Amino acid sequence: MLSIFRKKPKEKTPPQLLDIDGNLIREGDEVMSHRYELGQCMVELEGLQFFYVSKESGNKVSYVKMIDAITGHQKVKKVSE
């Protein structure tokens, strides 16, 4: 009888990322990195975590390391489509 009132577990979803200008970043987008000398990168999703993969060097950096402390946005700029 009490099982009716139990909370359903929430499905985990990947975080919503915003670039330095406030534009939404999705998997597969091209961005220009302002940190770690990555240059132009592709956004990849592995599990529930985003990664920036450099097109030039192949280096891979987690989205957590790219967070701007003041705004909370990513230190990347989305390349115009």
N, C-alpha and C positions, 0 to 999 in steps of 0.2 A: 504494500500500500504506500509506503514512503518512497518507493522507487519512482513514483510519478514526479516527485519534486526535485529529483537530483539534477544537477547541472550537467549538461552535455559537454564533453571535452571539446575545446576549440581546436580546429585544424590549424597547424602551423603553416604560415605563409612566409615567403621571402620578404625582406624589408623593402619599403618604398624609398628609392634613391632619387635625390634631386641634385642637378649639377649646380655650379657656382652661380648661375643666373636664375635658378629655380625651375628649370625644365626637368620633366620626368625622364629618368633613365631606365631603359628596359634591356632585357637580354638581346644581344645582337647589335646594339647601337655602337657607333663609332664615337669615341671621345678623345679629346686632347688632354693629357695628364699634365698637371702643374707640380707634380712631385716625383721623386725617385728617377728622374730622367727617362721616363718610359716613352715619351713622345705620343704618337697616335696609337690608341688601344681599341680593342674589341671588348665588349662586356660579355662575360660568360657566367652562367648560373650552374653551380654544382651543388646539388642537394638544396639547401635553403640559404646558401651563401653566394654572393656575387664576387667575381674576380675580374680584374683588369689585366688583359694579356697584351703586351706590347707587340706591335706588328714588326718593329725594327729588331729588337733584341730577343723577343720570345719570353721575357721575364713576366712572372705572374704575381700580382699583388692583390691582397684581400681588400674589399671595400672598407673595412674597419680602419685600415691605416690611412685612408684618404679623407676622413671626416675632418671638416673645418671646425675648430673648437668654438668659434664665435657664433656662426650661423647654423651649424649642424648639417650643412650641405656638404656634398663631395667636392674635393679640390680638383675637379675635372670640368671641361667645357664640352658640351655636346657638339659634334660636328654637324653643320647644316646638311639637311637631306636634299 
